[in-house]
Amino acid sequence: MANKLAVLALLVVLCSVVTRQAVGYSYADYPPPGPLPTPSPAPSGNDLAVGFYDRTCPDAEKIVRGVVEEAVKQNPGIGAGLIRMLFHDCFVEGCDASVLLDPTPTNPQPEKLSLPNNPSLRGFEVIDAAKAALEKACPGNVSCADVVAFAARDASFFLSNGRINVRMPAGRRDGSVSVSTSALQSLPRPSFNLTELTASFAAKGLDADDLVVLSGAHSVGRSHCSSFVPDGRLNASTSTMNPALAAAVRPGQPDRDRRPHG
């Protein structure tokens, strides 16, 4: 339970600063949904530990944090992208960095090219820079999966001006399986209703309480109106949102007052 709560704490952070900056990313782009996923047991996370690299690469977290700090200084939106990357990695094959894998002749469609990730997922160059710095300091020790997790944690730290500082367990192993259809099937779609969202989270060992926490934690970031308008969620006559919230985010309001979050 403690490990689950630690992961949830980070994912709450993820939801609090994530932003979607996709081009042409809307409901119409999605194929018809397939069957709802089958629930699976919650992962134990027993192999993870805070300070996992204290002996093998004692400066690992410091190195990643330095790279992320420079990237967020140059473009705060990259920080949100790094946090979103962790969610999109973990919710598919587990936190195994499979979202980082590039296409190859034998696998031309990895997760990176799946509709929920391409072209909106960003921050890959930051992960590459952090991994390169780690390889110089302590070759072959730090997994890419842990780099993604550390980077998301550090992005949260800098975007919150240090108010959010999570002790991140490490010890993840990199995966070698990355298929675009897995991301499309596993990641919750913008059009999901409550039943579909609950089933999607249950398939990852998360319950309705987790869904409410993760969905309700958005406080920074913006999303294109195309993610909300087509299904009527922002229409005054059809919306089931809280009326005050719907009015605040409805197109046509001053930009500072429109805050639908992705």
C-alpha positions as CSV (number, residue, x, y, z in Angstrom):
1,M,0.0,0.0,0.0
2,A,2.8,2.4,0.8
3,N,4.3,1.9,-2.6
4,K,1.0,2.4,-4.3
5,L,0.5,5.7,-2.3
6,A,3.9,6.9,-3.4
7,V,3.1,6.3,-7.0
8,L,-0.3,8.0,-6.6
9,A,1.4,11.0,-5.0
10,L,3.6,11.4,-8.0
11,L,0.7,10.9,-10.4
12,V,-1.3,13.5,-8.6
13,V,1.7,15.8,-9.2
14,L,1.5,14.7,-12.8
15,C,-2.1,15.7,-13.1
16,S,-1.5,19.0,-11.4
17,V,0.8,20.4,-14.0
18,V,0.3,18.4,-17.2
19,T,-0.7,20.1,-20.4
20,R,-1.7,18.9,-23.8
21,Q,-0.3,20.8,-26.8
22,A,-1.3,18.6,-29.6
23,V,-2.1,19.5,-33.2
24,G,-5.2,17.9,-34.6
25,Y,-5.7,15.8,-31.5
26,S,-9.4,15.3,-31.0
27,Y,-12.2,12.7,-30.6
28,A,-12.5,12.3,-34.4
29,D,-9.0,11.0,-34.7
30,Y,-9.7,8.0,-32.5
31,P,-10.9,4.7,-34.0
32,P,-13.9,3.1,-32.3
33,P,-13.1,1.9,-28.8
34,G,-12.4,-1.8,-28.3
35,P,-13.5,-3.9,-25.4
36,L,-12.9,-2.5,-21.9
37,P,-9.7,-3.8,-20.4
38,T,-9.7,-6.7,-18.0
39,P,-8.8,-5.7,-14.4
40,S,-5.4,-7.0,-13.1
41,P,-3.9,-7.1,-9.7
42,A,-2.2,-3.9,-8.4
43,P,1.6,-4.0,-8.8
44,S,3.4,-4.4,-5.5
45,G,6.5,-2.2,-6.3
46,N,8.4,-4.3,-3.7
47,D,11.6,-4.1,-5.8
48,L,11.7,-0.3,-5.7
49,A,13.6,1.7,-3.1
50,V,14.4,5.3,-2.3
51,G,18.1,5.8,-2.7
52,F,18.4,2.8,-5.0
53,Y,21.6,4.2,-6.7
54,D,23.3,5.5,-3.6
55,R,26.2,3.0,-4.0
56,T,26.3,2.4,-7.8
57,C,25.7,6.0,-8.9
58,P,25.4,8.3,-5.9
59,D,24.9,11.5,-8.0
60,A,22.3,10.0,-10.3
61,E,19.3,12.0,-9.1
62,K,21.4,15.2,-8.8
63,I,22.5,14.7,-12.5
64,V,18.9,14.3,-13.7
65,R,17.7,17.2,-11.7
66,G,20.3,19.5,-13.1
67,V,19.4,18.6,-16.7
68,V,15.7,19.1,-16.0
69,E,16.3,22.4,-14.2
70,E,18.0,23.8,-17.3
71,A,15.3,22.5,-19.6
72,V,12.4,24.0,-17.5
73,K,14.2,27.3,-17.2
74,Q,14.3,27.5,-21.0
75,N,10.7,26.3,-21.5
76,P,8.4,25.5,-18.6
77,G,6.1,23.6,-20.9
78,I,8.8,21.0,-21.2
79,G,8.3,20.3,-17.5
80,A,4.6,19.5,-18.1
81,G,5.6,17.3,-21.0
82,L,8.0,15.3,-18.8
83,I,5.3,14.7,-16.2
84,R,2.8,13.6,-18.8
85,M,5.5,11.3,-20.3
86,L,5.7,9.4,-17.0
87,F,1.9,8.8,-17.0
88,H,1.9,7.7,-20.6
89,D,4.8,5.3,-20.0
90,C,3.4,3.8,-16.8
91,F,-0.2,3.3,-17.9
92,V,0.7,1.1,-20.8
93,E,3.3,-1.6,-20.1
94,G,4.2,-0.3,-16.6
95,C,7.0,2.1,-15.9
96,D,9.5,0.6,-18.2
97,A,10.5,3.4,-20.6
98,S,8.8,1.7,-23.5
99,V,7.4,5.0,-24.6
100,L,11.0,6.1,-25.4
101,L,11.7,3.4,-28.0
102,D,12.0,4.6,-31.6
103,P,10.6,2.8,-34.6
104,T,12.7,0.1,-36.2
105,P,12.3,-2.0,-39.4
106,T,10.9,-4.8,-37.2
107,N,8.7,-2.5,-35.1
108,P,7.7,0.5,-37.2
109,Q,4.9,1.5,-34.8
110,P,6.1,1.8,-31.2
111,E,4.2,3.6,-28.4
112,K,5.9,6.8,-29.3
113,L,4.0,7.0,-32.6
114,S,0.6,6.1,-31.1
115,L,-2.1,8.7,-31.5
116,P,-2.1,9.7,-27.8
117,N,1.6,10.4,-27.9
118,N,2.3,11.6,-31.4
119,P,2.9,14.5,-31.9
120,S,1.8,15.8,-28.5
121,L,4.2,14.0,-26.2
122,R,7.4,15.9,-25.7
123,G,10.6,16.1,-23.6
124,F,12.4,13.2,-25.2
125,E,15.5,15.3,-25.8
126,V,15.7,16.1,-22.0
127,I,15.6,12.4,-21.2
128,D,18.3,11.8,-23.8
129,A,20.5,14.5,-22.3
130,A,20.0,13.2,-18.8
131,K,20.8,9.6,-19.8
132,A,23.9,10.8,-21.7
133,A,25.2,12.6,-18.6
134,L,24.5,9.5,-16.5
135,E,26.4,7.3,-18.9
136,K,29.5,9.6,-18.5
137,A,29.3,9.5,-14.7
138,C,28.4,5.8,-14.1
139,P,28.0,3.8,-17.3
140,G,25.3,1.1,-17.4
141,N,23.9,1.7,-14.0
142,V,20.7,3.9,-14.3
143,S,17.8,2.6,-16.2
144,C,15.9,4.8,-18.7
145,A,12.7,4.0,-16.8
146,D,14.2,5.6,-13.6
147,V,15.4,8.6,-15.6
148,V,11.8,9.2,-16.8
149,A,10.5,8.9,-13.2
150,F,13.2,11.2,-11.8
151,A,12.6,13.7,-14.6
152,A,8.9,13.9,-13.9
153,R,9.5,14.3,-10.2
154,D,12.1,17.1,-10.8
155,A,9.8,18.9,-13.3
156,S,7.1,18.9,-10.6
157,F,9.7,20.4,-8.2
158,F,10.7,23.2,-10.4
159,L,7.2,24.0,-11.8
160,S,6.0,24.3,-8.2
161,N,8.9,26.5,-7.1
162,G,10.0,23.7,-4.8
163,R,6.7,23.2,-3.0
164,I,6.4,19.6,-4.4
165,N,9.4,17.4,-3.6
166,V,8.7,13.7,-3.8
167,R,11.2,11.0,-2.6
168,M,11.1,8.9,-5.7
169,P,11.7,5.1,-5.3
170,A,13.9,3.6,-8.1
171,G,15.0,0.3,-9.4
172,R,12.8,0.0,-12.5
173,R,13.9,-2.1,-15.4
174,D,13.7,-1.0,-19.0
175,G,11.3,-2.9,-21.3
176,S,11.8,-4.0,-24.9
177,V,8.2,-4.3,-25.9
178,S,6.6,-1.1,-27.4
179,V,3.5,-1.3,-29.6
180,S,1.4,1.7,-30.6
181,T,-1.8,-0.2,-30.3
182,S,-1.1,-0.9,-26.7
183,A,-0.9,2.8,-25.9
184,L,-4.1,3.4,-27.8
185,Q,-5.9,0.7,-25.9
186,S,-4.5,1.4,-22.5
187,L,-4.5,5.2,-22.1
188,P,-7.8,6.7,-21.1
189,R,-9.4,8.5,-24.0
190,P,-10.7,12.1,-23.7
191,S,-14.2,10.9,-24.5
192,F,-14.4,8.2,-21.8
193,N,-17.4,8.2,-19.5
194,L,-17.3,7.3,-15.9
195,T,-17.8,3.6,-16.5
196,E,-15.1,3.5,-19.1
197,L,-12.7,5.5,-16.9
198,T,-13.3,3.3,-13.9
199,A,-12.6,0.2,-15.9
200,S,-9.5,1.7,-17.4
201,F,-8.1,2.5,-13.9
202,A,-9.2,-0.9,-12.5
203,A,-7.2,-2.6,-15.2
204,K,-4.1,-1.0,-13.7
205,G,-4.9,-1.9,-10.1
206,L,-6.3,1.6,-9.3
207,D,-9.8,2.1,-7.8
208,A,-12.4,4.8,-8.0
209,D,-10.7,6.8,-5.2
210,D,-7.5,6.9,-7.3
211,L,-9.5,8.0,-10.3
212,V,-11.1,10.9,-8.4
213,V,-7.8,12.0,-6.9
214,L,-6.0,11.9,-10.3
215,S,-8.8,13.5,-12.3
216,G,-9.4,16.2,-9.7
217,A,-5.8,17.3,-9.1
218,H,-5.5,19.4,-12.2
219,S,-4.4,23.0,-11.3
220,V,-1.9,24.1,-14.0
221,G,-1.9,23.6,-17.7
222,R,-4.2,24.1,-20.6
223,S,-5.9,21.9,-23.2
224,H,-7.2,22.6,-26.7
225,C,-11.0,23.2,-26.8
226,S,-11.1,20.4,-29.4
227,S,-10.8,18.0,-26.4
228,F,-14.0,19.3,-24.9
229,V,-16.3,21.0,-27.4
230,P,-17.4,18.2,-29.8
231,D,-19.2,16.0,-27.2
232,G,-21.2,18.9,-25.7
233,R,-19.5,19.1,-22.3
234,L,-19.1,22.8,-22.6
235,N,-22.4,23.6,-24.3
236,A,-24.8,25.4,-21.9
237,S,-27.8,23.3,-22.8
238,T,-26.1,19.9,-22.8
239,S,-23.2,20.1,-20.3
240,T,-23.3,18.0,-17.2
241,M,-20.4,20.0,-15.6
242,N,-20.9,22.2,-12.6
243,P,-22.4,25.3,-14.3
244,A,-19.8,27.7,-12.9
245,L,-17.0,25.5,-14.1
246,A,-18.5,25.1,-17.5
247,A,-19.0,28.8,-17.9
248,A,-15.4,29.5,-16.8
249,V,-13.9,27.2,-19.5
250,R,-16.4,27.8,-22.3
251,P,-14.8,29.2,-25.5
252,G,-15.3,32.9,-25.7
253,Q,-14.3,33.7,-22.1
254,P,-11.1,35.8,-21.5
255,D,-8.0,33.6,-22.0
256,R,-7.0,33.9,-18.3
257,D,-10.4,32.4,-17.3
258,R,-10.4,29.5,-19.7
259,R,-8.6,26.6,-17.9
260,P,-9.6,23.2,-19.2
261,H,-6.7,21.0,-18.3
262,G,-5.3,18.0,-20.3
